[in-house]
Amino acid sequence: MRKQRLFQVGMACLAVLVLAAEMTVAATAAASAADVDETGRNEAAVIAVDQHWLEAELDGDTAWLDNLLLPEYRSVGADGAVHTKAAIVAHAAKNRGNDAQRRKVEAWLKAHPSGQSVVIHGDTAILSFYEPAKGAASDVRSSDVFVYVGGHWHALYSQHGAAAKD
């Protein structure tokens, strides 16, 4: 029973990571995001932080993730399952020194390109990912809510939907 529950939690975390991958546009976004000041209170900084987040999960950078994710952070998957900060950080730790997850995510991203839209209101930013052919006004695959605290963007909440079937 315990092994089955651990498997279910592992699969749920994997699903969250794959859905989180749709929060990027392409490998070129990583290069351009690296040149952006992540402490800025602008759209480019929010996108750069999000890209850094994906890289941290894939590299197993749990210290960076622990700082990014607020204690109350929750991620709701397309299946309605809720994942806590602790679950996300623990899953990322398993990626340290292993590029298998990176290969899966990169393949998924190639097959499912996404557009990005950022709305900032005060100390809150919402980064949404959408099907480029449909546009941000009519299609949202997932969204991340960030809060600007202590000179940095921190993740508070994520909501993921299923990508359209090809």
C-alpha positions in Angstrom: 0.0 0.0 0.0 2.8 2.4 0.9 4.7 1.7 -2.3 1.5 2.3 -4.3 1.0 5.7 -2.5 4.6 6.6 -3.1 4.3 5.7 -6.8 1.1 7.8 -7.1 2.8 10.8 -5.4 5.8 10.4 -7.7 3.6 10.2 -10.8 1.7 13.3 -9.6 4.9 15.2 -9.1 6.1 14.1 -12.5 2.8 15.3 -14.0 3.3 18.7 -12.3 6.8 19.0 -13.6 5.8 18.1 -17.2 2.9 20.6 -17.0 5.3 23.2 -15.5 7.4 22.7 -18.6 4.7 24.2 -20.7 5.6 27.4 -18.9 8.5 28.0 -21.2 8.5 28.8 -24.9 11.8 27.3 -26.1 15.5 26.8 -25.4 16.2 30.2 -26.7 14.1 31.7 -24.0 16.5 30.3 -21.5 19.4 32.2 -23.1 17.5 35.5 -23.2 16.1 35.0 -19.7 19.7 34.6 -18.4 20.4 38.2 -19.4 17.5 39.6 -17.5 17.7 41.0 -13.9 15.3 38.7 -12.1 14.8 41.3 -9.3 13.1 43.7 -11.8 9.4 44.5 -11.3 8.6 43.9 -15.0 7.4 41.3 -17.4 10.9 40.3 -18.5 11.9 39.6 -14.9 8.8 37.4 -14.2 9.5 35.4 -17.3 13.2 35.0 -16.4 12.3 33.8 -12.9 9.9 31.3 -14.3 12.6 30.0 -16.7 15.0 29.8 -13.8 12.4 27.9 -11.9 12.2 25.2 -14.7 16.0 25.0 -14.8 16.2 24.6 -11.0 13.6 21.8 -11.1 15.4 20.0 -13.9 18.8 20.4 -12.3 17.7 19.6 -8.8 18.6 23.0 -7.4 16.5 22.6 -4.2 18.1 25.6 -2.4 16.9 27.9 -5.2 13.5 26.3 -5.3 13.1 26.6 -1.5 13.8 30.3 -1.8 11.4 30.8 -4.8 8.4 28.9 -3.5 6.6 30.6 -0.6 5.7 28.3 2.3 2.0 28.4 1.3 2.8 27.5 -2.4 0.4 25.1 -4.0 0.3 23.7 -7.5 -3.0 22.3 -8.9 -2.6 19.8 -11.7 -4.9 19.3 -14.7 -6.3 16.3 -12.7 -7.1 18.5 -9.7 -4.4 17.0 -7.5 -2.7 19.6 -5.2 1.0 19.6 -4.8 2.8 21.4 -2.0 6.1 23.2 -1.9 7.7 20.2 -0.1 6.5 17.8 -2.8 7.9 20.0 -5.6 11.3 20.4 -3.9 11.5 16.7 -3.1 10.7 15.7 -6.7 13.3 18.2 -8.0 16.0 16.6 -5.8 15.6 13.4 -7.7 16.7 15.2 -10.9 20.1 16.2 -9.5 22.8 14.6 -11.6 20.3 13.0 -14.0 19.2 14.5 -17.4 16.5 12.0 -18.2 13.7 14.4 -17.0 15.4 17.2 -19.0 15.2 15.2 -22.2 11.5 14.4 -21.6 10.7 18.0 -20.9 12.6 19.3 -23.9 10.8 16.8 -26.2 7.5 17.9 -24.7 8.2 21.6 -25.2 9.2 21.0 -28.8 5.9 19.2 -29.4 3.8 21.8 -27.4 5.1 25.4 -28.0 3.5 28.0 -25.7 3.0 31.7 -25.7 3.4 33.7 -22.5 1.4 36.6 -21.1 2.3 38.5 -18.0 0.0 40.8 -16.0 1.4 42.8 -13.1 -0.7 44.6 -10.6 1.2 46.1 -7.6 3.3 43.3 -6.0 1.5 40.5 -7.8 2.2 39.0 -11.2 0.3 36.4 -13.1 2.2 34.5 -15.9 -0.1 32.6 -18.2 0.8 30.1 -20.9 -1.3 29.6 -24.0 -1.6 27.9 -27.3 0.1 30.4 -29.7 -2.4 29.7 -32.5 -5.3 30.6 -30.3 -3.8 33.5 -28.4 -3.8 34.6 -24.8 -7.3 36.0 -25.0 -8.9 32.6 -25.7 -6.7 29.9 -24.4 -4.8 29.4 -21.1 -2.9 26.2 -20.5 -1.5 27.2 -17.1 -0.8 30.1 -14.9 1.7 31.0 -12.1 1.0 33.6 -9.5 4.1 35.4 -8.2 4.4 37.9 -5.3 7.2 40.5 -5.1 8.6 40.2 -1.5 12.0 41.4 -0.2 13.2 42.5 -3.6 12.4 39.2 -5.4 9.6 37.4 -7.2 8.3 34.4 -5.2 5.8 31.8 -6.4 2.5 31.5 -4.5 0.2 29.4 -6.7 0.1 27.5 -10.0 -2.9 26.1 -11.9 -2.4 23.7 -14.8 -4.7 22.5 -17.5 -4.2 19.8 -20.1 -2.5 20.7 -23.4 -4.6 20.3 -26.4 -4.4 16.9 -28.1 -2.5 16.9 -31.4 
